[in-house]
């Protein structure tokens, strides 16, 4: 009865534990508490309600948090923030790529536009003539600087959207992504803007077959591109990215694009070897009408080749420069003469 009073167990359990403890009440109670967890809950024994009350009562149980719907990120504010960041990055790139900069991008020193004196970055007026920082010098120096910067500026068809949006645009239009990473300290970068990307024939070729994306290596996206594609050692960098996979499928060294004629030739050669990626929903190439065949040649001469452009080529404009090299090569083959080899490999 004492064992039952202490533990609340049934008489059968009390008799069993007392037999195991050889009649020792304290040892039997301790053994029961260890094996049954303090009250026989493991075996489903009925326990008096007064002895089974949990410590602390029901007042300490916290009520569940009510469900609610909220917006962690405001989509409009986030889009506005991204657009502001892109605009600031583009403005900073324009200042770095300005050919005749009033401030040096590295040290911060600036040259007076009036007397050409070099001043420290902290000075707000020229030490020599006292002209304020950034003031236009005598004789229209400010207009001259603006004309030089206009000559070396990035092409108008440069895609202003971020890289991932440019990839999506190239994919939807069935075009390659032509990437150019510039470096402000490399004169070859400025030559590309002045002599290559500004050429009208090359401009028609690029806008008709590519999405052009140009950044400098110090911009946010340009730096990320250099790290991802491991191309920051030799700048300027020119490559073609497949919009379907994001893989760089062709890379040229900076010297290859020394003028617009060579650049057009390399791009045309690439389009001859690699068809343009098909836009979503476009008809298969086999369903497109084939070019009309030429009249059958004489029995003595070799079969003539059709001078139709390669797959995926779209070339508008007057066809000047190296764009006419491909038809010339075909005509030379038709005449039985060996085709001229392309310069630059």
Buried (B, 14 or more C-beta within 10 A) or exposed (E): EEBEEBBBBBEEBBBBBBEBBEEEBEBBBEBBBEEBEBBBEEEEBEBEEEEEEEEEEEEEEEEEEEEEEEEEEEEEEEEEEEEEEBEEBBEBBEEBBBBBBBBEBEEEEBBBBBBEBEBEEEEEEBEEBEBEBEBBBEEEBBEBBBEBBEEBBBBEEBBEEBBEEBBBBBBEBBBBBBBBBBBBEBEBBBBBBBBBBBBEBBBBBBBEBBBBBBBBBBBBBBBEBBEEBEBBEEBBBBBBBBBEEEEBEBBBEBEBBBBBBBBBBBBBBBBBEBEBBBEEEEEEEEEEEEEEEEEEEEEEEEEBEEBEBBEBBBBEBEEBBBBBBBEEBBBEBBEEEEEEEBEBE
